[in-house]
Amino acid sequence: MSASLQARYLDRVDAPEIDYRAELPPHRQIAAWLLVRIESGELAVGQPVPSEKELMDLFGVARTTVRRAIAYLRDQAAIRTVPGRGSYVAKRGS
């Protein structure tokens, strides 16, 4: 997905508001939101996930929170990160 296409995608995305009183911490709420899009096929294998900056702007959270969400998804093998390039949806089971 090109940068302009991804920007248009994020413009029409309805991200939930972070619930700071919820049982799930904010980074897990963001990870769950991304995981739903991955599992539904909305974000396909090999497709970039939104950048840290885009997720920060979308959810109104700090970079650390977004990094923890990305790290969680990486630990779950849902995404892979290429240093300096971004994070991409991983092929499940790889």
C-alpha positions as a printed Julia matrix, in Angstrom:
94×3 Matrix{Float64}:
   0.0     0.0    0.0
   1.49    3.32  -1.0
   1.9     6.09   1.55
  -0.89    8.17  -0.01
  -3.21    5.16  -0.18
  -2.46    4.32   3.45
  -3.1     7.95   4.45
  -6.51    7.81   2.72
  -7.21    4.49   4.46
  -6.46    6.01   7.85
  -8.69    9.01   7.05
 -11.71    6.71   6.78
 -10.83    4.41   9.66
 -12.92    4.72  12.77
 -10.48    3.96  15.58
 -11.98    3.37  18.99
 -11.15    5.74  21.79
  -8.67    4.32  24.28
 -10.41    3.4   27.52
  -7.91    4.09  30.28
 -10.17    2.45  32.87
 -10.49   -0.81  30.92
  -8.91   -4.03  32.08
  -6.74   -4.14  28.93
  -3.92   -1.6   28.97
  -3.82    0.95  26.11
  -1.11   -0.85  24.13
  -3.16   -4.06  24.16
  -6.26   -2.15  23.0
  -4.28   -0.84  20.01
  -2.84   -4.29  19.33
  -6.34   -5.81  19.46
  -7.64   -3.18  17.01
  -4.8    -3.98  14.57
  -5.22   -7.73  15.04
  -8.91   -7.54  14.08
  -7.88   -5.85  10.82
  -5.19   -8.45  10.18
  -7.46  -11.42  10.89
 -10.29  -10.0    8.75
  -7.91   -9.56   5.8
  -8.33   -5.79   5.8
  -4.56   -5.71   6.33
  -3.16   -8.46   4.11
   0.05  -10.49   4.47
   3.02   -8.34   3.48
   1.07   -5.1    3.74
   2.55   -2.4    5.97
   0.75   -1.64   9.2
   0.26    2.04   9.99
   3.43    3.79  11.12
   4.14    4.68  14.74
   3.33    8.32  13.97
   0.06    7.42  12.27
  -1.01    5.24  15.19
   0.01    7.94  17.67
  -2.16   10.47  15.81
  -5.03    8.02  15.33
  -5.27    7.0   18.99
  -3.83   10.11  20.66
  -1.23    8.15  22.61
   2.51    8.39  23.23
   5.09    6.72  21.0
   6.0     4.33  23.84
   2.42    3.02  23.91
   2.45    2.41  20.16
   5.86    0.72  20.35
   4.55   -1.61  23.05
   1.55   -2.48  20.85
   3.84   -3.24  17.9
   6.17   -5.3   20.12
   3.2    -7.27  21.43
   2.03   -8.08  17.88
   5.58   -9.01  16.91
   5.74  -11.39  19.91
   2.44  -12.9   18.72
   3.97  -13.4   15.23
   1.22  -11.25  13.7
   3.68   -8.72  12.27
   7.34   -8.5   11.41
   9.42   -5.35  11.7
  12.16   -4.33   9.31
  14.44   -1.76  10.98
  14.22    1.59   9.2
  11.39    0.36   6.93
   8.39   -0.32   9.16
   6.22   -3.2   10.29
   4.38   -5.56   7.98
   1.67   -8.17   8.38
   3.4   -11.52   8.8
   2.4   -14.79   7.25
   0.81  -16.72  10.1
   2.82  -19.7   11.23
   6.1   -18.21   9.95
